[in-house]
Amino acid sequence: MKRVGLTQRVSLDRDYGERRDCLDQRWTELLISTGCLPIPLPNAASFSAACLQELALDALLLTGGNDIGEAKDRDDAESAWLRHALRSAMPVLGVCRGAQFINTFLGGRLRRVSGHVATQHRLRFSTEAPAALQETDTVNSYHAFAAQPADLARDLKAFAWSEDGAVEAFRHQDLPMFGVMWHPEREEPFRNSDKRFLLGLLGES
């Protein structure tokens, strides 16, 4: 069973005076449906440095939520996880904010976009897109920031775009690292194409 580390959203509960790490339960359902073991990761860079080897992760999944810069503890922790993944060539998938984080971490940039929040987009794929995803024609969209092709980090290559030209999916040119701007965990039921893509990234198919 593949061990997949999942990063978490930071949420403030003012009634209880708590700063919480949160994860949509649908992520657990999705990963278990693909035969994976989901392991939630806390937003603590000190934990990241101390426990990377002990967790023996097979893959890293950077989830959505929190604009970059909104929660420094999350940004710092995800930087530590991502540095480890890059050193070890661990498979990585960034989803929405996760894809944005990969791009900016590697030197790319983002810009604010309109018409991408709580809607759906039709996709245009290049021939280099993973075969599992090419049957996906419409995806959900919940982001206020995106990258145009010229905004991608040098080591990243886009393979899917929305109708307005924003990058919807990319891959690293040398490593097993991908980013998608849609949320596979929010589909009901889960899409077979997303599940096959996850399995392919993990080397299961």
C-alpha positions in Angstrom: 0.0 0.0 0.0 1.5 3.3 -1.1 1.9 5.9 1.7 0.8 9.3 0.5 1.5 12.4 2.6 -1.3 15.0 2.5 -0.7 18.7 3.4 -3.5 20.5 5.2 -5.3 23.8 5.2 -4.8 26.2 8.1 -8.1 27.4 9.6 -8.7 29.8 12.6 -11.5 28.9 15.0 -12.0 32.1 16.9 -14.7 30.6 19.2 -12.1 28.2 20.6 -9.1 30.3 20.1 -7.5 27.6 18.0 -5.3 27.5 14.9 -6.2 24.2 13.2 -4.9 22.0 10.5 -7.8 20.8 8.4 -8.3 18.2 5.6 -11.4 17.5 3.6 -12.5 14.0 4.5 -13.1 13.3 0.8 -9.3 13.2 0.3 -9.1 10.1 2.5 -12.0 8.5 0.6 -10.4 9.2 -2.7 -7.0 7.9 -1.8 -8.3 4.8 -0.1 -10.4 4.1 -3.2 -7.1 3.9 -5.1 -5.5 1.6 -2.6 -3.3 4.2 -0.9 -2.7 5.0 2.7 -3.3 8.7 3.3 -1.1 10.3 6.0 -2.1 13.9 7.0 1.0 16.2 7.5 1.0 18.9 10.2 1.9 22.5 9.3 5.1 22.5 11.3 8.4 22.9 9.6 10.2 21.5 12.7 8.1 18.3 12.4 8.9 18.2 8.7 12.7 18.3 9.3 12.6 15.7 12.1 10.2 13.1 10.6 10.7 13.0 6.8 12.7 9.8 6.8 10.7 8.1 9.5 7.4 8.5 7.6 8.8 6.7 4.6 6.4 8.4 2.2 5.9 7.1 -1.3 4.4 10.3 -2.6 3.5 13.9 -1.5 0.2 15.5 -2.3 -0.1 19.3 -1.8 -3.8 20.0 -1.3 -5.8 23.2 -1.8 -6.9 26.0 0.5 -5.1 29.1 1.8 -3.6 31.6 -0.7 0.2 31.5 -0.7 1.4 33.9 2.0 -1.8 33.7 4.0 -0.4 31.1 6.4 3.3 31.3 6.9 3.5 28.1 8.9 1.9 26.2 6.1 4.2 27.8 3.5 7.3 26.9 5.5 6.1 23.3 6.1 5.3 22.7 2.5 8.6 24.1 1.5 10.3 21.6 3.7 8.2 18.7 2.3 8.8 19.8 -1.3 12.6 20.2 -0.8 12.7 16.6 0.5 10.6 15.4 -2.5 12.9 17.1 -5.0 16.0 15.6 -3.4 14.6 12.1 -3.4 12.7 12.3 -6.7 9.5 11.4 -4.8 6.3 11.6 -6.9 4.4 14.9 -6.1 1.0 16.1 -7.1 -0.1 19.7 -6.4 -3.8 20.4 -6.4 -5.1 24.0 -6.9 -3.0 26.0 -4.2 -0.7 23.0 -4.3 0.0 23.5 -8.0 0.5 27.2 -7.4 2.9 26.5 -4.6 5.0 24.2 -6.8 5.2 26.8 -9.5 6.2 29.7 -7.2 8.6 27.5 -5.2 10.5 26.7 -8.4 10.6 30.3 -9.5 7.4 30.9 -11.4 4.7 33.5 -10.7 0.9 33.8 -10.4 -1.6 36.5 -11.4 -5.1 37.2 -10.3 -7.8 35.8 -12.6 -11.5 36.3 -12.9 -14.1 33.7 -13.8 -12.3 30.8 -12.0 -14.1 30.6 -8.7 -17.0 28.2 -8.1 -17.4 27.3 -11.8 -16.4 24.8 -14.4 -14.0 25.0 -17.3 -13.6 23.1 -20.5 -10.0 22.0 -21.0 -7.6 21.9 -24.0 -4.9 19.3 -23.7 -1.6 18.9 -25.5 -0.5 15.5 -26.8 1.9 15.3 -23.9 -0.9 15.1 -21.3 -1.1 11.8 -19.4 -3.4 9.5 -21.2 -5.6 9.0 -18.1 -6.5 12.7 -18.1 -7.2 13.3 -21.8 -10.7 12.0 -21.6 -11.5 14.8 -19.0 -13.2 17.6 -20.9 -14.6 19.7 -18.1 -13.3 20.3 -14.6 -14.3 22.2 -11.4 -12.6 25.5 -10.6 -12.2 27.3 -7.2 -9.2 29.6 -7.5 -8.6 33.3 -7.8 -5.0 33.0 -8.9 -3.5 31.2 -11.8 -0.5 31.1 -14.2 -0.3 31.9 -17.8 2.2 29.8 -19.8 4.8 32.5 -19.6 4.4 32.5 -15.8 5.5 28.9 -15.3 8.8 28.0 -13.7 11.5 27.1 -16.2 11.4 23.4 -15.2 7.6 23.1 -15.6 5.7 22.4 -18.8 2.0 23.0 -19.3 -0.2 20.3 -20.8 -3.7 21.6 -20.2 -5.3 25.0 -20.4 -8.7 26.6 -19.7 -10.6 28.4 -22.5 -9.1 31.7 -21.4 -5.5 30.4 -21.7 -4.7 29.9 -18.0 -2.6 26.9 -17.2 -4.8 24.1 -15.7 -2.2 21.4 -15.5 1.6 21.0 -15.8 4.4 18.5 -15.2 8.0 18.8 -14.3 10.3 18.2 -17.2 12.6 15.7 -15.4 10.8 14.6 -12.2 7.5 12.8 -11.4 5.9 16.1 -10.3 2.5 17.3 -11.5 0.1 20.2 -10.8 -3.6 20.4 -11.6 -5.8 23.4 -10.8 -9.0 21.4 -10.3 -10.1 19.4 -7.2 -10.5 15.7 -7.9 -11.7 15.2 -4.3 -14.7 17.4 -4.9 -16.2 15.3 -7.7 -19.2 13.2 -6.8 -18.7 10.4 -7.7 -14.9 10.5 -8.0 -13.8 10.5 -11.7 -12.2 7.3 -13.0 -9.8 9.5 -15.0 -8.5 11.2 -11.8 -8.1 7.9 -10.0 -6.2 6.4 -13.0 -4.0 9.5 -13.1 -3.2 9.1 -9.3 -2.3 5.5 -9.8 -0.1 6.2 -12.7 1.8 8.9 -10.8 2.4 6.4 -8.0 3.6 3.8 -10.4 0.7 1.5 -9.8 -0.4 1.3 -13.4 
